[in-house]
Amino acid sequence: MPKAEGHANVEKKGGGAQIEIHVRALKPALTLDLSRLTHALWAVALDLKVENLGELKIKNGSGIVASVTVLLQFAVTTAEPYSP
């Protein structure tokens, strides 16, 4: 989705991080593939532990996800075949 834009605010809190992701001009996940129904935010640790942080709900191309994790490294979004 070449026109999509976004930014993330990450604030270390205690032993983890508070994350807020803002996106715009993002199309629904099914435009990538009909089996993809949602965009999700994931946290991924160095040891490859993965934590689902929530669904990025898109309305008029924009969306926000706010979450907290004990992990310190994470990927931003993916297109998922179901809602987390």
mmCIF file as gemmi writes it, N, C-alpha and C atoms, coordinates in Angstrom:
data_model
loop_
_atom_site.group_PDB
_atom_site.id
_atom_site.type_symbol
_atom_site.label_atom_id
_atom_site.label_alt_id
_atom_site.label_comp_id
_atom_site.label_asym_id
_atom_site.label_entity_id
_atom_site.label_seq_id
_atom_site.pdbx_PDB_ins_code
_atom_site.Cartn_x
_atom_site.Cartn_y
_atom_site.Cartn_z
_atom_site.occupancy
_atom_site.B_iso_or_equiv
_atom_site.pdbx_formal_charge
_atom_site.auth_seq_id
_atom_site.auth_asym_id
_atom_site.pdbx_PDB_model_num
ATOM 1 N N . MET Axp A 1 ? 0.844 -1.162 0 1 0 ? 1 A 1
ATOM 2 C CA . MET Axp A 1 ? 0 0 0 1 0 ? 1 A 1
ATOM 3 C C . MET Axp A 1 ? 0.9 1.238 0 1 0 ? 1 A 1
ATOM 4 N N . PRO Axp A 2 ? 1.353 1.639 -1.157 1 0 ? 2 A 1
ATOM 5 C CA . PRO Axp A 2 ? 2.345 2.706 -1.25 1 0 ? 2 A 1
ATOM 6 C C . PRO Axp A 2 ? 1.899 4.073 -0.727 1 0 ? 2 A 1
ATOM 7 N N . LYS Axp A 3 ? 0.599 4.338 -0.655 1 0 ? 3 A 1
ATOM 8 C CA . LYS Axp A 3 ? 0.138 5.647 -0.174 1 0 ? 3 A 1
ATOM 9 C C . LYS Axp A 3 ? -0.082 5.683 1.335 1 0 ? 3 A 1
ATOM 10 N N . ALA Axp A 4 ? 0.001 4.529 1.981 1 0 ? 4 A 1
ATOM 11 C CA . ALA Axp A 4 ? -0.213 4.475 3.427 1 0 ? 4 A 1
ATOM 12 C C . ALA Axp A 4 ? 0.925 5.161 4.166 1 0 ? 4 A 1
ATOM 13 N N . GLU Axp A 5 ? 0.575 5.841 5.251 1 0 ? 5 A 1
ATOM 14 C CA . GLU Axp A 5 ? 1.543 6.533 6.102 1 0 ? 5 A 1
ATOM 15 C C . GLU Axp A 5 ? 1.229 6.215 7.55 1 0 ? 5 A 1
ATOM 16 N N . GLY Axp A 6 ? 2.223 6.32 8.385 1 0 ? 6 A 1
ATOM 17 C CA . GLY Axp A 6 ? 1.973 6.109 9.793 1 0 ? 6 A 1
ATOM 18 C C . GLY Axp A 6 ? 3.128 6.557 10.643 1 0 ? 6 A 1
ATOM 19 N N . HIS Axp A 7 ? 2.858 6.637 11.934 1 0 ? 7 A 1
ATOM 20 C CA . HIS Axp A 7 ? 3.919 6.917 12.889 1 0 ? 7 A 1
ATOM 21 C C . HIS Axp A 7 ? 3.595 6.209 14.194 1 0 ? 7 A 1
ATOM 22 N N . ALA Axp A 8 ? 4.64 5.988 14.965 1 0 ? 8 A 1
ATOM 23 C CA . ALA Axp A 8 ? 4.488 5.295 16.239 1 0 ? 8 A 1
ATOM 24 C C . ALA Axp A 8 ? 5.088 6.137 17.351 1 0 ? 8 A 1
ATOM 25 N N . ASN Axp A 9 ? 4.413 6.158 18.471 1 0 ? 9 A 1
ATOM 26 C CA . ASN Axp A 9 ? 4.948 6.744 19.696 1 0 ? 9 A 1
ATOM 27 C C . ASN Axp A 9 ? 5.224 5.587 20.643 1 0 ? 9 A 1
ATOM 28 N N . VAL Axp A 10 ? 6.448 5.48 21.099 1 0 ? 10 A 1
ATOM 29 C CA . VAL Axp A 10 ? 6.837 4.404 22.012 1 0 ? 10 A 1
ATOM 30 C C . VAL Axp A 10 ? 7.463 5.042 23.237 1 0 ? 10 A 1
ATOM 31 N N . GLU Axp A 11 ? 6.943 4.678 24.392 1 0 ? 11 A 1
ATOM 32 C CA . GLU Axp A 11 ? 7.456 5.221 25.648 1 0 ? 11 A 1
ATOM 33 C C . GLU Axp A 11 ? 7.774 4.057 26.573 1 0 ? 11 A 1
ATOM 34 N N . LYS Axp A 12 ? 9.028 3.989 27.024 1 0 ? 12 A 1
ATOM 35 C CA . LYS Axp A 12 ? 9.402 2.934 27.957 1 0 ? 12 A 1
ATOM 36 C C . LYS Axp A 12 ? 8.709 3.181 29.29 1 0 ? 12 A 1
ATOM 37 N N . LYS Axp A 13 ? 8.096 2.136 29.808 1 0 ? 13 A 1
ATOM 38 C CA . LYS Axp A 13 ? 7.389 2.209 31.096 1 0 ? 13 A 1
ATOM 39 C C . LYS Axp A 13 ? 7.769 0.969 31.901 1 0 ? 13 A 1
ATOM 40 N N . GLY Axp A 14 ? 8.383 1.152 33.039 1 0 ? 14 A 1
ATOM 41 C CA . GLY Axp A 14 ? 8.772 0.003 33.852 1 0 ? 14 A 1
ATOM 42 C C . GLY Axp A 14 ? 9.678 -0.922 33.065 1 0 ? 14 A 1
ATOM 43 N N . GLY Axp A 15 ? 9.297 -2.184 32.957 1 0 ? 15 A 1
ATOM 44 C CA . GLY Axp A 15 ? 10.088 -3.154 32.214 1 0 ? 15 A 1
ATOM 45 C C . GLY Axp A 15 ? 9.599 -3.376 30.802 1 0 ? 15 A 1
ATOM 46 N N . GLY Axp A 16 ? 8.785 -2.486 30.263 1 0 ? 16 A 1
ATOM 47 C CA . GLY Axp A 16 ? 8.242 -2.678 28.932 1 0 ? 16 A 1
ATOM 48 C C . GLY Axp A 16 ? 8.064 -1.374 28.194 1 0 ? 16 A 1
ATOM 49 N N . ALA Axp A 17 ? 7.049 -1.339 27.342 1 0 ? 17 A 1
ATOM 50 C CA . ALA Axp A 17 ? 6.822 -0.154 26.522 1 0 ? 17 A 1
ATOM 51 C C . ALA Axp A 17 ? 5.336 0.088 26.307 1 0 ? 17 A 1
ATOM 52 N N . GLN Axp A 18 ? 4.969 1.361 26.246 1 0 ? 18 A 1
ATOM 53 C CA . GLN Axp A 18 ? 3.626 1.786 25.867 1 0 ? 18 A 1
ATOM 54 C C . GLN Axp A 18 ? 3.73 2.213 24.402 1 0 ? 18 A 1
ATOM 55 N N . ILE Axp A 19 ? 2.846 1.697 23.571 1 0 ? 19 A 1
ATOM 56 C CA . ILE Axp A 19 ? 2.934 1.893 22.126 1 0 ? 19 A 1
ATOM 57 C C . ILE Axp A 19 ? 1.632 2.499 21.619 1 0 ? 19 A 1
ATOM 58 N N . GLU Axp A 20 ? 1.747 3.503 20.752 1 0 ? 20 A 1
ATOM 59 C CA . GLU Axp A 20 ? 0.575 4.062 20.079 1 0 ? 20 A 1
ATOM 60 C C . GLU Axp A 20 ? 0.934 4.23 18.608 1 0 ? 20 A 1
ATOM 61 N N . ILE Axp A 21 ? 0.158 3.585 17.743 1 0 ? 21 A 1
ATOM 62 C CA . ILE Axp A 21 ? 0.386 3.611 16.297 1 0 ? 21 A 1
ATOM 63 C C . ILE Axp A 21 ? -0.76 4.371 15.636 1 0 ? 21 A 1
ATOM 64 N N . HIS Axp A 22 ? -0.426 5.308 14.755 1 0 ? 22 A 1
ATOM 65 C CA . HIS Axp A 22 ? -1.402 6.065 13.972 1 0 ? 22 A 1
ATOM 66 C C . HIS Axp A 22 ? -1.113 5.806 12.499 1 0 ? 22 A 1
ATOM 67 N N . VAL Axp A 23 ? -2.14 5.475 11.717 1 0 ? 23 A 1
ATOM 68 C CA . VAL Axp A 23 ? -1.968 5.282 10.275 1 0 ? 23 A 1
ATOM 69 C C . VAL Axp A 23 ? -3.04 6.046 9.521 1 0 ? 23 A 1
ATOM 70 N N . ARG Axp A 24 ? -2.736 6.351 8.252 1 0 ? 24 A 1
ATOM 71 C CA . ARG Axp A 24 ? -3.743 6.946 7.379 1 0 ? 24 A 1
ATOM 72 C C . ARG Axp A 24 ? -3.463 6.488 5.965 1 0 ? 24 A 1
ATOM 73 N N . ALA Axp A 25 ? -4.473 6.597 5.126 1 0 ? 25 A 1
ATOM 74 C CA . ALA Axp A 25 ? -4.428 6.141 3.733 1 0 ? 25 A 1
ATOM 75 C C . ALA Axp A 25 ? -4.15 4.645 3.651 1 0 ? 25 A 1
ATOM 76 N N . LEU Axp A 26 ? -4.603 3.89 4.652 1 0 ? 26 A 1
ATOM 77 C CA . LEU Axp A 26 ? -4.435 2.444 4.673 1 0 ? 26 A 1
ATOM 78 C C . LEU Axp A 26 ? -5.728 1.8 4.196 1 0 ? 26 A 1
ATOM 79 N N . LYS Axp A 27 ? -5.619 0.939 3.222 1 0 ? 27 A 1
ATOM 80 C CA . LYS Axp A 27 ? -6.791 0.236 2.697 1 0 ? 27 A 1
ATOM 81 C C . LYS Axp A 27 ? -7.078 -0.99 3.551 1 0 ? 27 A 1
ATOM 82 N N . PRO Axp A 28 ? -8.297 -1.513 3.469 1 0 ? 28 A 1
ATOM 83 C CA . PRO Axp A 28 ? -8.62 -2.733 4.204 1 0 ? 28 A 1
ATOM 84 C C . PRO Axp A 28 ? -7.661 -3.871 3.824 1 0 ? 28 A 1
ATOM 85 N N . ALA Axp A 29 ? -7.392 -4.75 4.779 1 0 ? 29 A 1
ATOM 86 C CA . ALA Axp A 29 ? -6.443 -5.848 4.565 1 0 ? 29 A 1
ATOM 87 C C . ALA Axp A 29 ? -6.843 -6.741 3.395 1 0 ? 29 A 1
ATOM 88 N N . LEU Axp A 30 ? -8.123 -6.899 3.146 1 0 ? 30 A 1
ATOM 89 C CA . LEU Axp A 30 ? -8.559 -7.787 2.068 1 0 ? 30 A 1
ATOM 90 C C . LEU Axp A 30 ? -8.153 -7.295 0.686 1 0 ? 30 A 1
ATOM 91 N N . THR Axp A 31 ? -7.712 -6.033 0.575 1 0 ? 31 A 1
ATOM 92 C CA . THR Axp A 31 ? -7.219 -5.556 -0.723 1 0 ? 31 A 1
ATOM 93 C C . THR Axp A 31 ? -5.847 -6.159 -1.031 1 0 ? 31 A 1
ATOM 94 N N . LEU Axp A 32 ? -5.152 -6.682 -0.016 1 0 ? 32 A 1
ATOM 95 C CA . LEU Axp A 32 ? -3.891 -7.39 -0.229 1 0 ? 32 A 1
ATOM 96 C C . LEU Axp A 32 ? -4.141 -8.812 -0.713 1 0 ? 32 A 1
ATOM 97 N N . ASP Axp A 33 ? -5.142 -9.437 -0.11 1 0 ? 33 A 1
ATOM 98 C CA . ASP Axp A 33 ? -5.48 -10.831 -0.391 1 0 ? 33 A 1
ATOM 99 C C . ASP Axp A 33 ? -6.858 -11.07 0.223 1 0 ? 33 A 1
ATOM 100 N N . LEU Axp A 34 ? -7.727 -11.74 -0.468 1 0 ? 34 A 1
ATOM 101 C CA . LEU Axp A 34 ? -9.099 -11.939 0.032 1 0 ? 34 A 1
ATOM 102 C C . LEU Axp A 34 ? -9.154 -12.753 1.322 1 0 ? 34 A 1
ATOM 103 N N . SER Axp A 35 ? -8.075 -13.471 1.666 1 0 ? 35 A 1
ATOM 104 C CA . SER Axp A 35 ? -8.081 -14.235 2.921 1 0 ? 35 A 1
ATOM 105 C C . SER Axp A 35 ? -7.63 -13.389 4.108 1 0 ? 35 A 1
ATOM 106 N N . ARG Axp A 36 ? -7.188 -12.164 3.869 1 0 ? 36 A 1
ATOM 107 C CA . ARG Axp A 36 ? -6.735 -11.284 4.954 1 0 ? 36 A 1
ATOM 108 C C . ARG Axp A 36 ? -7.87 -10.359 5.357 1 0 ? 36 A 1
ATOM 109 N N . LEU Axp A 37 ? -8.275 -10.442 6.612 1 0 ? 37 A 1
ATOM 110 C CA . LEU Axp A 37 ? -9.454 -9.705 7.059 1 0 ? 37 A 1
ATOM 111 C C . LEU Axp A 37 ? -9.164 -8.512 7.956 1 0 ? 37 A 1
ATOM 112 N N . THR Axp A 38 ? -7.955 -8.432 8.508 1 0 ? 38 A 1
ATOM 113 C CA . THR Axp A 38 ? -7.677 -7.361 9.455 1 0 ? 38 A 1
ATOM 114 C C . THR Axp A 38 ? -6.19 -7.023 9.486 1 0 ? 38 A 1
ATOM 115 N N . HIS Axp A 39 ? -5.868 -5.838 9.968 1 0 ? 39 A 1
ATOM 116 C CA . HIS Axp A 39 ? -4.482 -5.435 10.238 1 0 ? 39 A 1
ATOM 117 C C . HIS Axp A 39 ? -4.283 -5.563 11.743 1 0 ? 39 A 1
ATOM 118 N N . ALA Axp A 40 ? -3.168 -6.132 12.16 1 0 ? 40 A 1
ATOM 119 C CA . ALA Axp A 40 ? -2.914 -6.327 13.585 1 0 ? 40 A 1
ATOM 120 C C . ALA Axp A 40 ? -1.547 -5.79 13.962 1 0 ? 40 A 1
ATOM 121 N N . LEU Axp A 41 ? -1.41 -5.397 15.224 1 0 ? 41 A 1
ATOM 122 C CA . LEU Axp A 41 ? -0.14 -4.923 15.766 1 0 ? 41 A 1
ATOM 123 C C . LEU Axp A 41 ? 0.464 -6.048 16.589 1 0 ? 41 A 1
ATOM 124 N N . TRP Axp A 42 ? 1.747 -6.328 16.352 1 0 ? 42 A 1
ATOM 125 C CA . TRP Axp A 42 ? 2.443 -7.397 17.06 1 0 ? 42 A 1
ATOM 126 C C . TRP Axp A 42 ? 3.698 -6.869 17.726 1 0 ? 42 A 1
ATOM 127 N N . ALA Axp A 43 ? 4.052 -7.423 18.866 1 0 ? 43 A 1
ATOM 128 C CA . ALA Axp A 43 ? 5.341 -7.19 19.51 1 0 ? 43 A 1
ATOM 129 C C . ALA Axp A 43 ? 6.163 -8.451 19.329 1 0 ? 43 A 1
ATOM 130 N N . VAL Axp A 44 ? 7.436 -8.297 18.935 1 0 ? 44 A 1
ATOM 131 C CA . VAL Axp A 44 ? 8.32 -9.446 18.706 1 0 ? 44 A 1
ATOM 132 C C . VAL Axp A 44 ? 9.617 -9.223 19.473 1 0 ? 44 A 1
ATOM 133 N N . ALA Axp A 45 ? 9.96 -10.154 20.372 1 0 ? 45 A 1
ATOM 134 C CA . ALA Axp A 45 ? 11.182 -10.047 21.172 1 0 ? 45 A 1
ATOM 135 C C . ALA Axp A 45 ? 12.376 -10.624 20.421 1 0 ? 45 A 1
ATOM 136 N N . LEU Axp A 46 ? 13.575 -10.335 20.901 1 0 ? 46 A 1
ATOM 137 C CA . LEU Axp A 46 ? 14.787 -10.878 20.284 1 0 ? 46 A 1
ATOM 138 C C . LEU Axp A 46 ? 14.793 -12.405 20.262 1 0 ? 46 A 1
ATOM 139 N N . ASP Axp A 47 ? 14.182 -13.02 21.277 1 0 ? 47 A 1
ATOM 140 C CA . ASP Axp A 47 ? 14.129 -14.487 21.317 1 0 ? 47 A 1
ATOM 141 C C . ASP Axp A 47 ? 12.954 -15.032 20.503 1 0 ? 47 A 1
ATOM 142 N N . LEU Axp A 48 ? 12.338 -14.17 19.698 1 0 ? 48 A 1
ATOM 143 C CA . LEU Axp A 48 ? 11.217 -14.487 18.801 1 0 ? 48 A 1
ATOM 144 C C . LEU Axp A 48 ? 9.903 -14.753 19.524 1 0 ? 48 A 1
ATOM 145 N N . LYS Axp A 49 ? 9.817 -14.4 20.803 1 0 ? 49 A 1
ATOM 146 C CA . LYS Axp A 49 ? 8.525 -14.45 21.488 1 0 ? 49 A 1
ATOM 147 C C . LYS Axp A 49 ? 7.632 -13.398 20.843 1 0 ? 49 A 1
ATOM 148 N N . VAL Axp A 50 ? 6.39 -13.767 20.546 1 0 ? 50 A 1
ATOM 149 C CA . VAL Axp A 50 ? 5.468 -12.879 19.842 1 0 ? 50 A 1
ATOM 150 C C . VAL Axp A 50 ? 4.262 -12.594 20.721 1 0 ? 50 A 1
ATOM 151 N N . GLU Axp A 51 ? 3.843 -11.327 20.762 1 0 ? 51 A 1
ATOM 152 C CA . GLU Axp A 51 ? 2.668 -10.918 21.544 1 0 ? 51 A 1
ATOM 153 C C . GLU Axp A 51 ? 1.738 -10.095 20.658 1 0 ? 51 A 1
ATOM 154 N N . ASN Axp A 52 ? 0.485 -10.52 20.561 1 0 ? 52 A 1
ATOM 155 C CA . ASN Axp A 52 ? -0.512 -9.769 19.793 1 0 ? 52 A 1
ATOM 156 C C . ASN Axp A 52 ? -0.98 -8.594 20.636 1 0 ? 52 A 1
ATOM 157 N N . LEU Axp A 53 ? -0.833 -7.385 20.087 1 0 ? 53 A 1
ATOM 158 C CA . LEU Axp A 53 ? -1.187 -6.178 20.834 1 0 ? 53 A 1
ATOM 159 C C . LEU Axp A 53 ? -2.541 -5.601 20.45 1 0 ? 53 A 1
ATOM 160 N N . GLY Axp A 54 ? -3.15 -6.115 19.404 1 0 ? 54 A 1
ATOM 161 C CA . GLY Axp A 54 ? -4.478 -5.653 19.057 1 0 ? 54 A 1
ATOM 162 C C . GLY Axp A 54 ? -4.689 -5.422 17.575 1 0 ? 54 A 1
ATOM 163 N N . GLU Axp A 55 ? -5.932 -5.217 17.235 1 0 ? 55 A 1
ATOM 164 C CA . GLU Axp A 55 ? -6.352 -5 15.856 1 0 ? 55 A 1
ATOM 165 C C . GLU Axp A 55 ? -6.307 -3.52 15.512 1 0 ? 55 A 1
ATOM 166 N N . LEU Axp A 56 ? -5.817 -3.227 14.325 1 0 ? 56 A 1
ATOM 167 C CA . LEU Axp A 56 ? -5.808 -1.866 13.81 1 0 ? 56 A 1
ATOM 168 C C . LEU Axp A 56 ? -7.094 -1.685 13.02 1 0 ? 56 A 1
ATOM 169 N N . LYS Axp A 57 ? -8.092 -1.09 13.649 1 0 ? 57 A 1
ATOM 170 C CA . LYS Axp A 57 ? -9.383 -0.895 12.997 1 0 ? 57 A 1
ATOM 171 C C . LYS Axp A 57 ? -9.312 0.34 12.113 1 0 ? 57 A 1
ATOM 172 N N . ILE Axp A 58 ? -9.65 0.156 10.841 1 0 ? 58 A 1
ATOM 173 C CA . ILE Axp A 58 ? -9.53 1.219 9.852 1 0 ? 58 A 1
ATOM 174 C C . ILE Axp A 58 ? -10.902 1.83 9.581 1 0 ? 58 A 1
ATOM 175 N N . LYS Axp A 59 ? -10.99 3.152 9.673 1 0 ? 59 A 1
ATOM 176 C CA . LYS Axp A 59 ? -12.213 3.877 9.323 1 0 ? 59 A 1
ATOM 177 C C . LYS Axp A 59 ? -11.808 5.03 8.423 1 0 ? 59 A 1
ATOM 178 N N . ASN Axp A 60 ? -12.346 5.055 7.224 1 0 ? 60 A 1
ATOM 179 C CA . ASN Axp A 60 ? -11.99 6.08 6.238 1 0 ? 60 A 1
ATOM 180 C C . ASN Axp A 60 ? -10.486 6.161 6.013 1 0 ? 60 A 1
ATOM 181 N N . GLY Axp A 61 ? -9.807 4.998 6.043 1 0 ? 61 A 1
ATOM 182 C CA . GLY Axp A 61 ? -8.38 4.933 5.778 1 0 ? 61 A 1
ATOM 183 C C . GLY Axp A 61 ? -7.479 5.206 6.962 1 0 ? 61 A 1
ATOM 184 N N . SER Axp A 62 ? -8.052 5.607 8.107 1 0 ? 62 A 1
ATOM 185 C CA . SER Axp A 62 ? -7.232 5.936 9.277 1 0 ? 62 A 1
ATOM 186 C C . SER Axp A 62 ? -7.514 4.976 10.422 1 0 ? 62 A 1
ATOM 187 N N . GLY Axp A 63 ? -6.524 4.808 11.287 1 0 ? 63 A 1
ATOM 188 C CA . GLY Axp A 63 ? -6.711 3.955 12.444 1 0 ? 63 A 1
ATOM 189 C C . GLY Axp A 63 ? -5.673 4.229 13.51 1 0 ? 63 A 1
ATOM 190 N N . ILE Axp A 64 ? -5.993 3.809 14.733 1 0 ? 64 A 1
ATOM 191 C CA . ILE Axp A 64 ? -5.094 3.975 15.881 1 0 ? 64 A 1
ATOM 192 C C . ILE Axp A 64 ? -5.137 2.693 16.706 1 0 ? 64 A 1
ATOM 193 N N . VAL Axp A 65 ? -3.98 2.273 17.183 1 0 ? 65 A 1
ATOM 194 C CA . VAL Axp A 65 ? -3.893 1.19 18.166 1 0 ? 65 A 1
ATOM 195 C C . VAL Axp A 65 ? -3.034 1.701 19.31 1 0 ? 65 A 1
ATOM 196 N N . ALA Axp A 66 ? -3.497 1.511 20.531 1 0 ? 66 A 1
ATOM 197 C CA . ALA Axp A 66 ? -2.717 1.833 21.72 1 0 ? 66 A 1
ATOM 198 C C . ALA Axp A 66 ? -2.638 0.571 22.562 1 0 ? 66 A 1
ATOM 199 N N . SER Axp A 67 ? -1.421 0.228 23.008 1 0 ? 67 A 1
ATOM 200 C CA . SER Axp A 67 ? -1.247 -1.001 23.765 1 0 ? 67 A 1
ATOM 201 C C . SER Axp A 67 ? -0.004 -0.896 24.641 1 0 ? 67 A 1
ATOM 202 N N . VAL Axp A 68 ? 0.184 -1.901 25.486 1 0 ? 68 A 1
ATOM 203 C CA . VAL Axp A 68 ? 1.347 -1.985 26.365 1 0 ? 68 A 1
ATOM 204 C C . VAL Axp A 68 ? 1.929 -3.376 26.222 1 0 ? 68 A 1
ATOM 205 N N . THR Axp A 69 ? 3.252 -3.469 26.267 1 0 ? 69 A 1
ATOM 206 C CA . THR Axp A 69 ? 3.913 -4.765 26.205 1 0 ? 69 A 1
ATOM 207 C C . THR Axp A 69 ? 5.104 -4.791 27.14 1 0 ? 69 A 1
ATOM 208 N N . VAL Axp A 70 ? 5.478 -5.972 27.595 1 0 ? 70 A 1
ATOM 209 C CA . VAL Axp A 70 ? 6.71 -6.136 28.363 1 0 ? 70 A 1
ATOM 210 C C . VAL Axp A 70 ? 7.88 -6.356 27.419 1 0 ? 70 A 1
ATOM 211 N N . LEU Axp A 71 ? 7.588 -6.597 26.134 1 0 ? 71 A 1
ATOM 212 C CA . LEU Axp A 71 ? 8.631 -6.788 25.136 1 0 ? 71 A 1
ATOM 213 C C . LEU Axp A 71 ? 9.145 -5.438 24.653 1 0 ? 71 A 1
ATOM 214 N N . LEU Axp A 72 ? 10.382 -5.407 24.175 1 0 ? 72 A 1
ATOM 215 C CA . LEU Axp A 72 ? 10.971 -4.14 23.786 1 0 ? 72 A 1
ATOM 216 C C . LEU Axp A 72 ? 11.165 -3.978 22.283 1 0 ? 72 A 1
ATOM 217 N N . GLN Axp A 73 ? 11.087 -5.051 21.493 1 0 ? 73 A 1
ATOM 218 C CA . GLN Axp A 73 ? 11.179 -4.938 20.041 1 0 ? 73 A 1
ATOM 219 C C . GLN Axp A 73 ? 9.893 -5.463 19.442 1 0 ? 73 A 1
ATOM 220 N N . PHE Axp A 74 ? 9.422 -4.807 18.387 1 0 ? 74 A 1
ATOM 221 C CA . PHE Axp A 74 ? 8.143 -5.226 17.833 1 0 ? 74 A 1
ATOM 222 C C . PHE Axp A 74 ? 8.014 -4.824 16.378 1 0 ? 74 A 1
ATOM 223 N N . ALA Axp A 75 ? 7.21 -5.552 15.653 1 0 ? 75 A 1
ATOM 224 C CA . ALA Axp A 75 ? 6.83 -5.203 14.289 1 0 ? 75 A 1
ATOM 225 C C . ALA Axp A 75 ? 5.587 -4.324 14.375 1 0 ? 75 A 1
ATOM 226 N N . VAL Axp A 76 ? 5.294 -3.558 13.32 1 0 ? 76 A 1
ATOM 227 C CA . VAL Axp A 76 ? 4.202 -2.6 13.402 1 0 ? 76 A 1
ATOM 228 C C . VAL Axp A 76 ? 2.861 -3.202 13.019 1 0 ? 76 A 1
ATOM 229 N N . THR Axp A 77 ? 2.649 -3.62 11.786 1 0 ? 77 A 1
ATOM 230 C CA . THR Axp A 77 ? 1.356 -4.199 11.413 1 0 ? 77 A 1
ATOM 231 C C . THR Axp A 77 ? 1.534 -5.367 10.468 1 0 ? 77 A 1
ATOM 232 N N . THR Axp A 78 ? 0.513 -6.208 10.431 1 0 ? 78 A 1
ATOM 233 C CA . THR Axp A 78 ? 0.423 -7.283 9.451 1 0 ? 78 A 1
ATOM 234 C C . THR Axp A 78 ? -1.03 -7.414 9.053 1 0 ? 78 A 1
ATOM 235 N N . ALA Axp A 79 ? -1.276 -8.067 7.951 1 0 ? 79 A 1
ATOM 236 C CA . ALA Axp A 79 ? -2.646 -8.386 7.536 1 0 ? 79 A 1
ATOM 237 C C . ALA Axp A 79 ? -2.946 -9.792 8.008 1 0 ? 79 A 1
ATOM 238 N N . GLU Axp A 80 ? -4.046 -9.95 8.719 1 0 ? 80 A 1
ATOM 239 C CA . GLU Axp A 80 ? -4.37 -11.227 9.357 1 0 ? 80 A 1
ATOM 240 C C . GLU Axp A 80 ? -5.625 -11.863 8.761 1 0 ? 80 A 1
ATOM 241 N N . PRO Axp A 81 ? -5.697 -13.202 8.794 1 0 ? 81 A 1
ATOM 242 C CA . PRO Axp A 81 ? -6.881 -13.87 8.269 1 0 ? 81 A 1
ATOM 243 C C . PRO Axp A 81 ? -8.083 -13.847 9.203 1 0 ? 81 A 1
ATOM 244 N N . TYR Axp A 82 ? -7.931 -13.329 10.42 1 0 ? 82 A 1
ATOM 245 C CA . TYR Axp A 82 ? -9.035 -13.239 11.374 1 0 ? 82 A 1
ATOM 246 C C . TYR Axp A 82 ? -8.746 -12.119 12.359 1 0 ? 82 A 1
ATOM 247 N N . SER Axp A 83 ? -9.759 -11.715 13.102 1 0 ? 83 A 1
ATOM 248 C CA . SER Axp A 83 ? -9.59 -10.668 14.105 1 0 ? 83 A 1
ATOM 249 C C . SER Axp A 83 ? -8.991 -11.258 15.363 1 0 ? 83 A 1
ATOM 250 N N . PRO Axp A 84 ? -7.967 -10.602 15.975 1 0 ? 84 A 1
ATOM 251 C CA . PRO Axp A 84 ? -7.347 -11.137 17.19 1 0 ? 84 A 1
ATOM 252 C C . PRO Axp A 84 ? -8.281 -11.11 18.388 1 0 ? 84 A 1
